[in-house]
């Protein structure tokens, strides 16, 4: 059975800190790993990582994929209160369905 | 271009009542999905439709039925609602299965069953 585990489940930091969110997975026939940010509504897409694109960066956010060790990290530098959200990791495997982790709840205090 | 729309936004049902959640997308996507999200949990797939005319069970299909009415619309029906179905329901779509495409999510329906 495909499985995605995120850690930590919750994290509280101060503005300006750097945070690293983790996502490990076990899926058959890995195709892609996606990161989403969810505030009080629907998830919004951040990154997609595949075999041909194992590192992505957008502003203060960056993500890498380690296909050998079966994990991904999402880094956020110089955090702001607007980064407070639940960050979801999802993996697409051979079942052609996305399997989601439980998410990491990030709280950034001023 | 509205993307993915869902109705209603909120609903309260009594145990045993039935209702249908509606979802529509205007992006000409082939694949559509229904998820539920419970507190402290990620998204769990209920049903999906890889293309018009096909539907398949996801991780938590019990108590639900779906209809892919046409390419745009994918509805989720609760025949006899139970308190365990209290959740936030999200509809999503992709151009063609996953195959590395991102999913586009609707705004969600918050359902409470008393």
Interface residues (C-beta under 8 A of the other chain):
Chain A: X4 X6 X9 X31 X32 X34 X41 X42 X43 X44 X45 X48 X50 X88 X90 X92 X96 X97 X98 X100 X101 X102 X103
Chain B: X33 X40 X41 X42 X43 X44 X45 X48 X50 X58 X59 X90 X97 X98 X99 X100 X102 X103 X104 X105 X106 X107 X108
